[in-house]
Amino acid sequence: MSEPDPAADDHEGRTAPLRNRNFRMLLGYRLLSILSYQTVAVTVGWHVYELTRDPWMLGLIGLTEVLPYFCVAPFAGYLVDHLPRRKLGAAACIGLAITPLLLMSVALQWPFRSGIGAIYTAIALTGCVRAFLGPVYHALFARALPRRQFVAGASLGSIAFQMAMVVGPALGGMLIAVGGKPLAYGVATSFALIAVALLSRMGVTEPAPVLQRTPIFAGIAEGARFVLGHQVLLSALALDMFAVLFGGAISLAPAFIRDILHAGPEALGLLRASPALGAVLVGVWLARHPLQRDAGRTLLLAVAGFGLCMIGFGLSRWLWLSALILLLSGICDGISMVIRSTIMQLSTPDEMRGRVSSINGLFVGSSNEIGAFYAGSMARLLGLVPAVVLGGFATLGVVATTAWKAPRLRRLDLRELH
């Protein structure tokens, strides 16, 4: 099934996946595509507010992206399972490059004048192409690595993801300050085009073409039935989705800084970076010490730890304590992400990887945006601190329910899935 480099294939598979050239190319694609998307995300927020001075228009950015994502994701998974994966990934990255080019033309006021409609059109395009990025990555992951390296590979993929989530917004802000919005959009375009080049250099084999393809809606339903019928995979996805949904405290960081911690805007970067830093640190550890035994119990404990961190963050009154708690929440979230990704890779047949990854995206890919909406709504109803503390307790309730209803996940040893 996989075509790894020979150098990645000694000492009983314990050689680091980074010795595998194809996997390095794939990690580069993941890192650069997310960097492009994140650089655009922070720049377009600045751009929209500069044009409108209306906070409500900022809220529409997330909605404009999420709705196309949800509409396209099921079809994206089907296409990844039935068409050449590298070509689809390259096409998605070209779409990712078109977005900042369109936004750059708006920033330069040519050929658009006000351009607000063009901005939201570009954001909607981003939502459509983003639906392909995850399924392509997860499908090619299984072609680049042997199964015995999936756990270490998932850890490295988590590191690349979290690094892009940290560096992308910071880079976008720096580029705006140095050269304005056109420079930021130009760099984001370059990232997406380099990702295309990396995909084209991968030497993995594609699955044999299916002679008799399942009709598209029947194929999508087949993927959904697989996930719904797989207790371990379904419970892992649901656990992560509800944890992010109820634990969206980081989206309220600006309000906490002003009203609770009484700090300045410079504290926002500290709080925003802390969870991702924690995830990167634990990803490095797990890449060197892959989890095998008691993976299900570790997953449940990690998500419970995430809920406790949200409670602690809500109750904290000191900036550095809040940052430390968010760092710990990132460690817990990083463990959860690595285990969930490994379960998905080991459990999914190769011919269904695109559809299962798309369903994973529907579960967790946009839960940050939905969680931010939930957190903001609860904060308006209950106040900042009660909303975050309640979300933490709700996360603990989800963990307890999952442990009770999904005994196979609770007892999971990853070696059973090999």
Phi and psi in degrees as a GROMACS rama.xvg file:
@    title "Ramachandran Plot"
@    xaxis  label "Phi"
@    yaxis  label "Psi"
@TYPE xy
-102.032  155.677  SER-2
-127.26  65.1892  GLU-3
-74.7474  163.189  PRO-4
-65.7485  149.403  ASP-5
-59.4021  -30.8677  PRO-6
-65.2047  -18.5452  ALA-7
-91.0991  18.3053  ALA-8
-132.143  45.3806  ASP-9
-132.786  175.975  ASP-10
50.1139  48.7664  HIS-11
57.4869  34.8202  GLU-12
78.3243  9.7537  GLY-13
-85.8294  -4.55635  ARG-14
-62.6128  141.658  THR-15
-59.9303  136.638  ALA-16
-58.3378  -22.9519  PRO-17
-66.9257  -13.3195  LEU-18
-76.545  -8.63343  ARG-19
-89.9641  113.561  ASN-20
-59.432  -42.5869  ARG-21
-61.9955  -39.2268  ASN-22
-68.8732  -36.4135  PHE-23
-61.4635  -41.9184  ARG-24
-61.861  -40.955  MET-25
-66.7191  -41.7112  LEU-26
-62.6166  -39.1878  LEU-27
-61.4028  -42.2334  GLY-28
-59.74  -44.6194  TYR-29
-63.9089  -47.069  ARG-30
-62.8741  -48.2814  LEU-31
-72.9111  -36.3971  LEU-32
-65.6725  -39.9958  SER-33
-71.7453  -37.208  ILE-34
-58.6809  -43.4816  LEU-35
-60.9971  -48.0911  SER-36
-63.1624  -43.8979  TYR-37
-70.1908  -36.9855  GLN-38
-62.8174  -41.724  THR-39
-66.1113  -39.8339  VAL-40
-60.1139  -45.5396  ALA-41
-73.1397  -34.3544  VAL-42
-71.3052  -41.12  THR-43
-68.975  -31.8279  VAL-44
-61.993  -44.9729  GLY-45
-62.1736  -41.8652  TRP-46
-62.59  -49.1244  HIS-47
-62.8986  -43.9214  VAL-48
-68.4307  -33.1754  TYR-49
-64.243  -35.8162  GLU-50
-80.2023  -35.4643  LEU-51
-109.645  -27.6584  THR-52
52.9195  31.86  ARG-53
-124.722  110.528  ASP-54
-57.8822  -31.0395  PRO-55
-62.6081  -32.9172  TRP-56
-66.8067  -28.4613  MET-57
-66.2368  -40.5347  LEU-58
-61.9243  -30.9494  GLY-59
-69.7783  -20.1842  LEU-60
-60.5917  -50.2467  ILE-61
-61.6087  -43.2123  GLY-62
-64.0581  -41.4869  LEU-63
-63.5814  -29.0153  THR-64
-86.4883  -40.486  GLU-65
-67.3544  -41.111  VAL-66
-61.4832  -49.2463  LEU-67
-62.4086  -35.3104  PRO-68
-58.7621  -48.2441  TYR-69
-64.053  -35.3523  PHE-70
-71.9257  -36.6619  CYS-71
-88.5279  -30.4586  VAL-72
-52.6832  -46.8336  ALA-73
-60.915  -38.9184  PRO-74
-72.4469  -33.6  PHE-75
-61.1834  -44.3427  ALA-76
-61.2373  -41.6752  GLY-77
-61.7277  -44.1594  TYR-78
-66.4315  -38.1336  LEU-79
-63.068  -32.3359  VAL-80
-79.3013  -14.6666  ASP-81
-121.979  -8.56878  HIS-82
-124.92  163.458  LEU-83
-56.8658  124.596  PRO-84
-72.2711  -40.1985  ARG-85
-65.5519  -38.2693  ARG-86
-66.2004  -39.7446  LYS-87
-64.8076  -42.3082  LEU-88
-62.5181  -40.7278  GLY-89
-64.3725  -41.4695  ALA-90
-63.1385  -39.8836  ALA-91
-64.0278  -40.3235  ALA-92
-69.5042  -32.3816  CYS-93
-64.7822  -40.6634  ILE-94
-62.2087  -37.2503  GLY-95
-65.4159  -30.379  LEU-96
-77.4007  -32.1846  ALA-97
-65.2061  -35.3443  ILE-98
-56.6351  -55.808  THR-99
-67.2475  -26.9369  PRO-100
-64.1051  -43.0541  LEU-101
-63.0155  -43.2852  LEU-102
-66.8522  -34.5531  LEU-103
-63.4914  -40.1374  MET-104
-64.2191  -33.7619  SER-105
-67.7631  -43.7646  VAL-106
-63.0093  -33.6156  ALA-107
-85.3146  -1.85354  LEU-108
60.2869  37.9658  GLN-109
-147.611  126.09  TRP-110
-89.5945  11.1948  PRO-111
-92.3483  153.854  PHE-112
-97.2882  -77.3536  ARG-113
-79.4349  -46.1101  SER-114
77.925  6.85971  GLY-115
-65.6595  -35.7486  ILE-116
-64.7786  -39.4303  GLY-117
-66.1232  -35.1437  ALA-118
-61.6273  -47.3845  ILE-119
-70.6984  -28.8757  TYR-120
-63.5864  -42.6313  THR-121
-64.2308  -39.6181  ALA-122
-63.2352  -41.5024  ILE-123
-63.3563  -38.9466  ALA-124
-61.3821  -40.0666  LEU-125
-57.7274  -44.512  THR-126
-59.9829  -38.4267  GLY-127
-67.0556  -49.1971  CYS-128
-73.6239  -29.0717  VAL-129
-62.8184  -25.5733  ARG-130
-64.0939  -20.4723  ALA-131
-91.3241  -24.058  PHE-132
-62.8222  -48.8587  LEU-133
-64.4405  -50.5929  GLY-134
-58.7604  -38.7357  PRO-135
-63.7707  -45.3713  VAL-136
-59.8686  -49.6588  TYR-137
-67.3381  -33.6473  HIS-138
-70.6756  -41.8288  ALA-139
-73.3309  -26.9916  LEU-140
-52.9354  -44.7657  PHE-141
-74.3864  -16.3642  ALA-142
-88.347  -22.7283  ARG-143
-89.9342  -26.8285  ALA-144
-122.659  147.592  LEU-145
-71.882  156.051  PRO-146
-58.8519  -33.6105  ARG-147
-66.828  -14.713  ARG-148
-104.821  10.0544  GLN-149
-63.3708  -39.5254  PHE-150
-66.0039  -48.972  VAL-151
-63.7492  -39.1275  ALA-152
-64.1098  -39.5757  GLY-153
-63.4757  -36.8257  ALA-154
-63.978  -43.5197  SER-155
-66.4636  -36.7273  LEU-156
-63.7348  -37.8245  GLY-157
-64.3252  -40.1476  SER-158
-60.9697  -46.8365  ILE-159
-60.8491  -42.6014  ALA-160
-62.0378  -49.2712  PHE-161
-68.5683  -36.656  GLN-162
-61.1205  -42.3717  MET-163
-65.5077  -35.7562  ALA-164
-67.5237  -28.2748  MET-165
-83.6471  -49.711  VAL-166
-73.0143  -37.9066  VAL-167
-55.7358  -56.5984  GLY-168
-61.7909  -40.6074  PRO-169
-63.8553  -41.7901  ALA-170
-65.0139  -41.4398  LEU-171
-58.8039  -46.0931  GLY-172
-62.2885  -41.4256  GLY-173
-65.2266  -41.6483  MET-174
-65.8018  -37.6253  LEU-175
-61.4366  -43.8413  ILE-176
-65.7857  -36.7197  ALA-177
-81.2912  -47.9814  VAL-178
-130.432  5.81242  GLY-179
85.1228  178.823  GLY-180
-62.0013  -40.0443  LYS-181
-58.4136  -38.8761  PRO-182
-63.9695  -44.8994  LEU-183
-60.7713  -44.5379  ALA-184
-66.3047  -36.0102  TYR-185
-65.6475  -41.371  GLY-186
-65.763  -40.7986  VAL-187
-61.3753  -38.3505  ALA-188
-61.6381  -43.7349  THR-189
-61.3956  -42.7288  SER-190
-57.1899  -45.8552  PHE-191
-65.0075  -38.916  ALA-192
-70.9721  -35.3942  LEU-193
-65.2872  -36.5887  ILE-194
-60.5871  -37.9377  ALA-195
-59.8577  -45.2027  VAL-196
-62.7567  -39.7173  ALA-197
-65.3202  -41.9564  LEU-198
-61.1315  -39.3526  LEU-199
-67.3111  -21.3515  SER-200
-90.3274  -7.12423  ARG-201
-67.9853  140.62  MET-202
-106.097  23.5803  GLY-203
-77.6392  155.606  VAL-204
-84.7352  149.021  THR-205
-92.5163  152.548  GLU-206
-59.9002  152.153  PRO-207
-60.7781  138.773  ALA-208
-62.5415  141.691  PRO-209
-80.2906  120.974  VAL-210
-68.7675  -38.1883  LEU-211
-122.959  100.224  GLN-212
-79.5769  143.139  ARG-213
-69.4701  136.722  THR-214
-52.3578  148.646  PRO-215
-58.6781  -46.6421  ILE-216
-71.1743  -34.5139  PHE-217
-66.6483  -37.0222  ALA-218
-65.9203  -41.8402  GLY-219
-62.3847  -42.7928  ILE-220
-64.3953  -34.4175  ALA-221
-62.5694  -42.4975  GLU-222
-63.7959  -41.6474  GLY-223
-63.5718  -41.2112  ALA-224
-64.3732  -37.2526  ARG-225
-61.2503  -47.5451  PHE-226
-65.9608  -45.8925  VAL-227
-65.1243  -26.2149  LEU-228
-92.1061  -0.206659  GLY-229
-108.702  100.01  HIS-230
-58.4952  -43.4189  GLN-231
-65.2616  -48.9744  VAL-232
-65.5944  -46.581  LEU-233
-61.529  -44.8432  LEU-234
-68.1171  -35.2642  SER-235
-65.4749  -42.4987  ALA-236
-66.2066  -45.261  LEU-237
-64.7145  -38.3957  ALA-238
-60.0872  -46.4381  LEU-239
-67.2305  -40.8193  ASP-240
-60.4016  -48.7647  MET-241
-71.1708  -31.8163  PHE-242
-62.8585  -44.774  ALA-243
-69.0739  -37.9883  VAL-244
-62.9062  -48.4191  LEU-245
-83.5033  -20.9399  PHE-246
-104.9  37.2075  GLY-247
-83.2644  41.1646  GLY-248
-65.5521  -30.4285  ALA-249
-63.0465  -27.0721  ILE-250
-67.3085  -20.3834  SER-251
-94.4504  8.85838  LEU-252
-55.1683  -43.5981  ALA-253
-57.608  -41.0454  PRO-254
-68.8621  -39.6361  ALA-255
-63.3338  -41.53  PHE-256
-60.5622  -43.2575  ILE-257
-77.58  -46.6997  ARG-258
-97.4055  -25.041  ASP-259
-109.866  -48.0537  ILE-260
-90.7962  -15.0938  LEU-261
52.9972  50.0264  HIS-262
-117.25  174.502  ALA-263
-92.2396  179.608  GLY-264
-64.0917  -21.9596  PRO-265
-64.3084  -20.0434  GLU-266
-74.1308  -18.6005  ALA-267
-63.0789  -42.1263  LEU-268
-61.6101  -38.6838  GLY-269
-61.8494  -48.6169  LEU-270
-68.6362  -38.2156  LEU-271
-66.7036  -36.1359  ARG-272
-81.1996  -22.7406  ALA-273
-60.3334  -48.2479  SER-274
-62.5673  -41.8507  PRO-275
-65.5134  -37.7349  ALA-276
-61.8269  -43.7342  LEU-277
-59.6864  -40.9986  GLY-278
-66.5889  -38.0156  ALA-279
-64.4579  -44.5073  VAL-280
-60.604  -46.1306  LEU-281
-71.9299  -29.2583  VAL-282
-64.0485  -40.7926  GLY-283
-62.1397  -42.9841  VAL-284
-62.5835  -46.3736  TRP-285
-70.4833  -25.8495  LEU-286
-65.9685  -31.615  ALA-287
-92.2364  -23.4674  ARG-288
-131.306  72.3385  HIS-289
-59.247  140.617  PRO-290
-76.9649  140.581  LEU-291
-135.371  -63.8963  GLN-292
-75.6326  149.022  ARG-293
52.5004  36.4874  ASP-294
-66.1989  -38.3391  ALA-295
-64.5635  -45.5299  GLY-296
-63.6713  -38.8467  ARG-297
-63.9071  -40.3555  THR-298
-60.7106  -46.5116  LEU-299
-63.3132  -42.8268  LEU-300
-65.0943  -37.6692  LEU-301
-64.5724  -43.8761  ALA-302
-69.2477  -36.3294  VAL-303
-62.6879  -41.3781  ALA-304
-61.1778  -37.4601  GLY-305
-61.0673  -43.8198  PHE-306
-62.408  -42.0566  GLY-307
-63.0351  -37.0893  LEU-308
-64.2791  -38.2232  CYS-309
-64.3627  -38.9601  MET-310
-63.3407  -45.0735  ILE-311
-62.7295  -40.7128  GLY-312
-62.5391  -41.9639  PHE-313
-63.7265  -30.9546  GLY-314
-92.0976  -13.8262  LEU-315
-69.1764  146.115  SER-316
-122.874  8.26515  ARG-317
-123.429  132.948  TRP-318
-58.4967  -49.8334  LEU-319
-68.8786  -32.006  TRP-320
-66.1184  -41.8392  LEU-321
-61.5152  -41.99  SER-322
-64.3213  -40.4675  ALA-323
-63.3551  -42.5814  LEU-324
-63.0943  -41.4849  ILE-325
-67.7085  -32.5977  LEU-326
-61.0085  -44.8804  LEU-327
-64.5146  -36.8463  LEU-328
-63.8066  -35.6207  SER-329
-66.9724  -36.4545  GLY-330
-61.5906  -47.1343  ILE-331
-62.7489  -42.9658  CYS-332
-67.2201  -36.582  ASP-333
-63.8876  -41.7908  GLY-334
-60.4163  -45.8326  ILE-335
-60.5328  -43.2386  SER-336
-64.0575  -43.749  MET-337
-64.9345  -46.1416  VAL-338
-65.0819  -42.8835  ILE-339
-62.2797  -44.027  ARG-340
-63.607  -39.2826  SER-341
-66.636  -42.9048  THR-342
-58.548  -43.9983  ILE-343
-64.1954  -42.7099  MET-344
-66.473  -41.9876  GLN-345
-76.7642  -26.1019  LEU-346
-90.3771  -20.242  SER-347
-96.1238  128.278  THR-348
-62.3547  148.541  PRO-349
-59.2195  -35.588  ASP-350
-74.4966  -4.51267  GLU-351
-120.619  9.40084  MET-352
-62.5534  -38.5192  ARG-353
-62.9113  -47.6195  GLY-354
-67.1825  -41.3572  ARG-355
-66.2817  -39.3964  VAL-356
-64.8426  -36.4334  SER-357
-64.9535  -39.604  SER-358
-65.1203  -39.535  ILE-359
-57.5567  -41.0735  ASN-360
-63.5493  -38.6772  GLY-361
-65.7555  -34.3886  LEU-362
-70.9506  -49.7799  PHE-363
-121.839  -14.9349  VAL-364
-64.2784  -33.5867  GLY-365
-118.323  13.9617  SER-366
-68.9496  -22.9192  SER-367
-63.011  -45.427  ASN-368
-65.4673  -43.4924  GLU-369
-68.2424  -38.6716  ILE-370
-62.732  -37.5615  GLY-371
-64.0396  -40.0441  ALA-372
-64.6117  -42.9971  PHE-373
-62.6476  -45.5717  TYR-374
-62.3471  -42.9497  ALA-375
-64.2891  -39.1804  GLY-376
-65.9612  -44.4439  SER-377
-67.2854  -34.5178  MET-378
-64.695  -37.331  ALA-379
-67.2913  -37.1256  ARG-380
-77.6584  -42.4349  LEU-381
-110.361  -19.9285  LEU-382
103.518  160.44  GLY-383
-60.0995  -57.5335  LEU-384
-63.806  -49.8944  VAL-385
-58.648  -36.2391  PRO-386
-64.0118  -44.2308  ALA-387
-70.6751  -43.1466  VAL-388
-63.313  -42.8036  VAL-389
-61.8091  -40.5343  LEU-390
-61.6142  -38.848  GLY-391
-63.0043  -44.0138  GLY-392
-66.7457  -35.9407  PHE-393
-63.1424  -37.7372  ALA-394
-62.6847  -42.6529  THR-395
-61.5156  -37.7318  LEU-396
-64.1125  -38.4554  GLY-397
-64.1666  -40.5938  VAL-398
-62.4633  -46.5519  VAL-399
-61.8962  -42.4506  ALA-400
-64.5517  -42.1195  THR-401
-65.2354  -42.9175  THR-402
-61.6472  -33.7779  ALA-403
-77.2498  -44.4647  TRP-404
-86.1024  -17.2071  LYS-405
-125.512  72.1858  ALA-406
-63.2368  -28.6821  PRO-407
-66.6897  -36.4429  ARG-408
-67.1328  -42.1125  LEU-409
-59.7326  -33.9399  ARG-410
-99.3904  10.3025  ARG-411
-66.0361  131.825  LEU-412
-117.461  123.273  ASP-413
-60.079  -23.9392  LEU-414
-64.6654  -22.5075  ARG-415
-69.2175  -21.1521  GLU-416
-92.573  -9.23474  LEU-417
